[in-house]
Amino acid sequence: MRWNYTPVHAERVAELARQLGTNEIVAELLMRIGHVEPEPATRFLQPTLATLADPFLVAHLDAAVARLIRALERRENVIVLGDYDVDGVSSTTLLVDVLRRLGLQPRYVVPRRLEEGYGLTRVAIDRALEVAKPDLFVALDCGTNSHDEVTHLRSLGVDVIVVDHHRSKETPTFDALLINPHVHNVTDDHSWRHCCTVGLVFKLLHGLLKQLRAQNYPGVMDIRLRDYLDLVAMGTIADLVPLAGENRIFAKHGLHVLAATQRPGLRALMNVAGLKPENGLAPVDISFRLGPRINASGRLADASLSVDLLLSQDPAFCRTAAQQLDDLNKERQEIERQITEQAETYVEKQFAEACGFVLYDESWHPGVVGIVAGRISRKFNRPAIVLGNEGDLAKGSGRGVSGVNLVELLGGCQGMLESWGGHPMAVGVALRKARIEEFRAQFNDVIRARRGLDACEPVIELSGWLDGQQVTEKLMDELDQLHPFGQGNPEPIFGVRGLRLRSRPEIFKEQHFRFTAEDVRGRRLSGVAWKLADRLPPAGQPLELAVQLNWNFYAGRKSLQLELLDWRVA
């Protein structure tokens, strides 16, 4: 594995550190993500809710607010259809909950993945309309590319609002109010440009409440949107959108709200996930604990269970529903484990030299292939598309890696795809099975053309070099200013020099190991390495370690821990 390190101008780093009153390590990390001037760097380090932009800057949001106010005044019949992933579920929960508090009783529908497919499909619409035809239909986290489906709703006399953040394949021409910054607000100078759907729903409701407060609408003063940031943080972090601009504000403040949430459903879900919110929550807790459980019902059953859980105030129901989601997640994990093992074998035996992977097996469950794609892309540091069987089609999901835009890659292959869509780090794909080989070849050609000759070599991008003596709890406290880490603000990977292992690492669960390192003064540092037990570093020799720095919470104590990603003899 190759380690990359691109030095940053030392004098500029020192000057920025002086201007911000921080250390040079933090200043270097800020410069690496584009904050080279004191003012934007300060806004990044101190994201405040007061700096959220005027919601009415978002195209068509004013018209959508006016349409919702009309629905409130006339007590109209409203249906909310949200996609079945965490962004869709949290968006649906947020909109339905606030509209209920304002006096409406919207019905909500979540597509049944295995029966109705992705997003705003005709069969999902037909099920939504079985009870009664609505006056207003709101599609969340889907609909940008659903021209025929929106046209069908309009032909029935139903008004349509679409709130979505997926890229459009062509300019939407349907008769609906579309809130999507990637379609209408196309410049990069908006702090909310990369909001996922739940962030856009938050802005829609921000605009709605502003208007209603101006009208002194009954009950509106009792609603604090800040209390809904737990939902916004979950969708924002789980959907892999850049944690910059308003997304950073939503994530940073939302994690604090989530840790103290009073929602019975979220408390029950955190309990079955083994989370201890009193220690604080990090993005990984959403990505690997809460998110997968919310997703599990949509992947294997009916995602409306997750919305029911998040909306419920009944503790007994919440405990039962959270346990159901946990059971579904365990089932999902076993299916995923089997598919991941097969997918890794395919890569190692057939596609080891590929720049990106297109993997397919007739037996793979289409509901979990996105998770498998994420595991494959992380393990091999290459874009991965994993496909399962769905009738005449191979359908699945893709996950990207840093520096690779999956939407652009698929744009170079779209002639052989039946359908595709998503955003730079996560996409959905469908194609005829007969075209898989052709797609695989084209996908690799596009990656190679865009990334160059080193496209296939796994790389660790180092954020900086540290001497072992610099790795301290004081440094960790200073790095905490940069949290939360995520897309657009990656968790730093440091190269650390001046360490030796005291003794042979301790292997556990056959795949992982723990170790204790010493710096030149004999100070000890504890560490862990995941799935590296087949490659143990030697004891007693000077080493260079590629690590991430974490807090480890155990038995009521907090301590610094190195998470080893790679090593080499100094």
N, C-alpha and C positions, 0 to 999 in steps of 0.2 A: 504494500500500500504506500502510495506517495503522500508525503506531507508537503503542503503548500504554505508558504508564508510570504506575504507581500508587505514589506516594511512601509510604515507611514512616516511622513516627514517629522523627524524628532522635534525640531524647533516649533513646528505648528502644534504638535501634541502638547508640548510644555506650555505654550502660550494659552491654548484652550483650557488646560487644567488650571492655570493661574486665574483665568477669567471666571471660571466656574467655581473655583474653590474646591476642586476635587483632585484626586490623584491622577497620574499620567496613564495608569492602566484603564481607568474609566474613560478618560478623554480619548485614548486610542480607540476604544470600542465604539464610542460615539462617532468618531470620524469614519470608522469603517462602515457604519450604516447611513452615512451621508450627512451627519450633523456636524458641520465644520465651523459654524458660526455660533457665538454664545447664545443668541436669542432663541433660535430653534432648538438648540441643545438643552437650554433651560426648560423650554416647554415640554421637551421629551422627558426630562428627569422629573418634572413636576406637572403631570397631566391633571388638569382640573375640569370639572363639569362645567364651570363657568365659561370655558373656552369653546364649548360645543357651538357649531355654526347655526345660524338661523335656519330652521328646517325648511322654510319656504324657498330657500335657494335650490332645493332639489326639484328638478323639472316635474311638473304635473302634480306635485304634492298639494298645492293649493286647491286644485280641482278635486282631488281625492278627499281632502278634508271637507270641502263643501258638500260632496256627495254623501259622506258619512253623517254630516250634520243633518242633511235632509232625511236620511234613514232614521236618525234618532228622533227628529221632530215628528215624523209620521209613524213611528214604531213599526218600521218595515220588517219584512221577513228577509233575513240575511243568512247566507251560507258562507262559511270560511273553509276553504280546502287548502291544507298545507302539506308539503311533501313529508315523507316519513323519516327523514334523517333528523339529527339533533337541531339543525338550523330550522327546518320546517316545523318540527314539534314545538320548539321554544317560541317560534314566530306565532304559531297558532294559539298557543297558551297565552302569550302576551296580548294579542289582539282580542281574543274572546274574553279574557278576564276583565280588561278595561271596558269593553263594550257592555259587558254585563253590569259593571258598576255604574255605568251611565244609563242603564234602564233598558237596553236591548237584550234579547235572548237569542243570539245567533246560534245556529246549528253548526257543527264542525264535522268535517270528513277528512280522513287521511287515506290516501290510496293504499290498496292492498297489493303489496309488491308482486306477489306470485300470481295473482289473478288479474290485476289491472295495469301492471307495468309501472313505468316511471311517470311521475308528475301529473299534468292535467290531461288525462286521457278521456276519450269519449265514454268508456265503460265506467270510469270513476265519476264522471259528471252524471251519467244516467242514474247511478246509485244515489248520488247526492240529491237528485231531484225526485226520488221515489216518493218521499213524504209530501212534498208540495213544491211548486215552482216558486223560487224566491224573487224578491224585487231586486236584490243586489247579491252578486256572487263575487267573493274576494279570493283570488288565488295567490298563495304565498310560496315562495321559493320554487316556483315553476310558472310556466305560462308564456314566457318571452317568445318561444318558438312554436307556440300552440295556436297557429293561425286558424286552422279549421275548427278547432274546439271552441275558441272564443267566438268565431262567426256563428257557430251553432247556438251558443247561449244567446247571442244577440238576436238571432232569428226567432227565438222564443220570447223576446221582449224583456230579457234580463240584462240589467246593467252589470258591467264587469270592471273590477279593479284588479290589476296584476301588480304585485310587489315582488320583485325578483332581482337577483344579481348575476344571473348567468348570461354569458355572452350570446349575442344574437348572430345567427348565420346569415341573415339578410335583414334589411330594415323592416321592422314590424309595420304592417299596414292595417291591422285589425281595428275595429271600433271599440276600443277599451281604454281606460285610464291606466297607462303603464308607467310605473315608478321603477326605473332601472338606470342607474348612473352610467352604465356601460353602453347604453343605447342613446341617451339624451344628453347627459352631462359628460362629454367625452374628453375633456381636458384633465390633466393630472394635478391641477393646482387646487383641488378641493380636498379638504381634510377628511371628507366622508366618501370619497370616490370608491374606496375598496370595502365599504361596509357590506357585510353579508345581509341576508334578508331580515334577520331579527334586528339588526342595527337600523335598517331602513324602516321597519315597522315602528321601532322606537321613535324615529324622527317623524313618522307619520302621526303617531299619537302625541308627540310633543307639539306639533302644529295644531292638531285637533284640540288639545287641552288649552292651548293659548287662545284659540278662537272662542272656545266655550267659556273660558274665564272672562273674556271681554264681554260676553253676553250674560254673565252671571247665571250660567246654566246650573240647575239644581244638582248638588252633590259633587260638582267638579273640584271644589276646593279641598275635598277629602282625599283626592287621589294624588299620591306622590310618585312620579315616574321613577325617581331614584330607587324606590323599593323593588322595581322590576329589573334592575341591572343584573341580578343573579341569572335571569333567563337570557339576557343579552350577552353576558359573558360566556355562558355555555355554548350558545350557537356560534358566537364569534370565534372562540378558540377551537371548537370541534370542527368548524368548516374550513380551517386552514387558510383563512384570509390574512393578509399582512397586518400584523399588530403595530400599526403606525397610524398617525392622525387620530381620528375619532375612535377607531378600533382599539387603539392603545388606552384611551380614556375609558371606553366601555369595559375592557378586560381588567384593567388595574382596579377600578372602583368596583366592578362587578364581582371580582373574586372576594373582596371584603364583604360585600352584601351577601354573597353566597355562603361564606363561612358563618354568617350570623343569621341566615335565612330562617324565617318562621313558617315557611310552607311545609305542611305535614308531609307532602309527597317527597320533597327534596330531602327532608330530614330522614325519612324512612329509607330513601334510596342511598343516602350516604351511610346509613347504618349497615345495610346489607353489603355495601361495597367496602366496608372496613375502614372508612375515612374518619379521621378525628379532626373536625374543623377547628377545634380550639387551638391546634398547632398552625392554623392558617392553611390556605389552599393554593395550589400552583396549577398552571395549565395542564401538567401531566395528570393531575387528578381528574380533570374533565376528559382528557384525551384517552386515558387508559382505565378509568374507574366508572365515572358517571356516564360518559358518552356511549361506551359500548353497551351498557345496560339499557339506555334509552333506545339505541339503535336496534337492539336484539329483537324487539317485538315487531319492528318494521321489516326486518330481514327474514324472520321465520314465522311470523303470525300477523297480528293486526296492530299497527302503530298507534291506533287510537287509544290503546291501553296506556301508553306513555303520556298522552295528553290528559286522559282521565286522571292519572296519578298526579300530574303537576297542578291540575285545577282543583282537586278535591280538598275539602277541609275536614274529611272524616278520617281520623287517625287509624281506625281499624281497617278501613278499605285501603288506606295507603300502605299499611304494613303488608297486607295480602298482595296488593298489586306490585309492590317493590320486590317481594319474594318471587312472584311470578316472573318478573323481569330478570331477576338474578338466575332463576332456573333456566329461562330461555337463553341467557348469556352463557351459562355453562354448556348448554347444548350447542350453542353457536361456537364456543371455544373448541369443543371436541371436533366438530365438523371442520372448523378452520385449521386445527392442528393437523388433521389428516391431509387436507388439501395443500397446506403449506409445505408439508414434507414431500408430497408428490411434486409440487411446483419447484422446490429447491432441487430435487433430483433432476427434473427436466432441464433446469438452468445449467447445473453442473455437468451433465452428460451430453447435452445437445446444443446449448446456447451460451456456453461460457465466454465466447469471444464476441457476443452480440453487444451492441452499444445500448440497446434497450430491449425489453422482453415483451413478446406477445405469446401468452401461454393459454392453452385450451385443453380441456378434457371433457368428454361427453358426460362424465359422472359428477362433475363439480356443481355444487349448489350455487345458483346465481345470487343468492341472498348474502353470501359472505365473501365473494371474490374480491370486493373492494378492500376488505381488511387484509386479505392475502396479498393483494397488489402492494399495499402499504408495507407489509413485512418484507416482501421481495425487494422493493425499491430501496428500503433502508439497509438491508443486509448487503446488497450488491452495489449500492450507490448508483443505480441506473433507473431510468423510467421503466415502469412495468405496467402492462395491461393484462389482466387475468380474465378469461372468458369462461362462462358456463353455458350449458345447453338450454335453449328455449325454443322448442319447435324447430322451424327451419333455420333459425338464426343462432349465432353465437353471440351472447350478450354478456356484458360485464363492466368492469370499472378499471380505471387507470389511476396511478399515483405517481407524482413527479418527484424530482429532487431539486435542490437549490440550483438556480441558474438555468432551469429548463422550463419553458412554458408549454404545458401539454396542449393547450388550445391551439397554439401556433403549430405544434407538431401534427396534430390531427387535421388542421387546415391543409397541410401538405399531403394528406392521405384521403381527403373527404370523398374523392370520386369513387372509392370502393366501399364506403360505409353507408349503411341504411339509415342510421341515425347516430348522432353524437352531440355532446354538449357538456358544459361544466365551466370550470375556471382553471387557472394555470397549474394548480397542484392536484386537482382531482377532477376526473371526467367520467362520463358514462359513454359506452360504445355498443353498437349493434351492427353486425354485418352477416352476410351469407356465409355459411360454413365453407363453401367452395372457394371463398376468397381469402381465407385465413393466411395461407402461405404468401400470397401476393401482398397482403397487408403487412405481414411480418417483415418482408423484405423492404417494402417502401418505408415503413416506420424506422427501420435501421438506417436507411439511406438518408432520410430527413435529419435524423439525429446527428449522423456523422457530418453531414454538410453544415449543420449549425454549430456543432461543438468542436470540430476539428479532429486531429489525429489522436488526441488523448481522451476521446469520448468514452472509451471502454475501460480505462484504467481507474480503479477506485481511488479516491483522493480524500484526504482529510485537510480541510481548510483551517489552518491555525489562526486564531484571533490575536495571538501574542505569545511571547516567550517570557517565562518567569524563572527566576532562581528559586530553588526549593525553599529558601528562607523567606521568600515573599508570600508563600502560601500560608496565610494566617486567617484567623477568625475576623480580624480587623478588615482584611481584604474582602472577606465574604460580606461583611456589613456594608462596605462601600459598593460592592457589586449589586447588592439588593436594590439600589436605586434604579437599576436597569430592568428589573422585573416589571411585568411578566415577559418571558421570552417566548418567541414563536416566529411565524412567518414574517420576514422583513426585519426581525430583531432576533437573530438566532442565538441560542444559548452558546456562550463562548467556549471554544475548545482551546486550551492552553498547552503549549509545549513547555514541560518543566524539566530543568536541568539540575544537576547537583543532588540527586537522590540515589540511594542504594536500598535494596531490600534487605531486611535484617535476617530473614530466613526464608525457606522455601514456602511459596504461597500455599494456602489451605484450600483445597478443592471442596466444593459442596454441590450437591445435586448433580454430580458428574459433569456438569457443563460450565460451572462458574467457579471463581476463586476469590478469596479474600487475601489481603496482603498488608504488611506493615513496612513502611519505608522510613528512612532516616535522612535528614539533611546533613550538611557538613559539620554541624554543631551537635549532632546526636539527637535533635528533636524528632519525635515520631509523628508520622502521619498515617492514618488508616485509609484503606481503599478497597474497592470491590471491582471486579471485572466480570461482565456478563457474557456467557457463551465464548469464553476464551480459554477454557481449561485445556484445550489441545495445544496451547502455545504459551507455556509458562515462562515468565522472565527469570533469569538466573539471580540467585542471591549473591550479595557481596560485590557485585560489579557496578561501576558507575552507569547509570541508565538515563535515557531521555524518555519521558512519558508524555503521551498525548491524553489529556484528561479534561473532564468537566468537573467543576467544583460544586458540591451539594451539601446541604445540611442533612444530617441523619438524626431522626428522632427515635429514641429508644429509652424505655423505662423512665420517661419523664425528663430525659436529658437531651440536649441538642449539641451535636458535635460536627466538626468539619469532616467531610469524607471525599476522597478522590474517586471518581468513576473513570476507570481506565478504558480507553478506546483502542490504543495501540502502544507499542513500546519498541525501543531499539537500544542496543548497547551504545553508550556514548562514544 
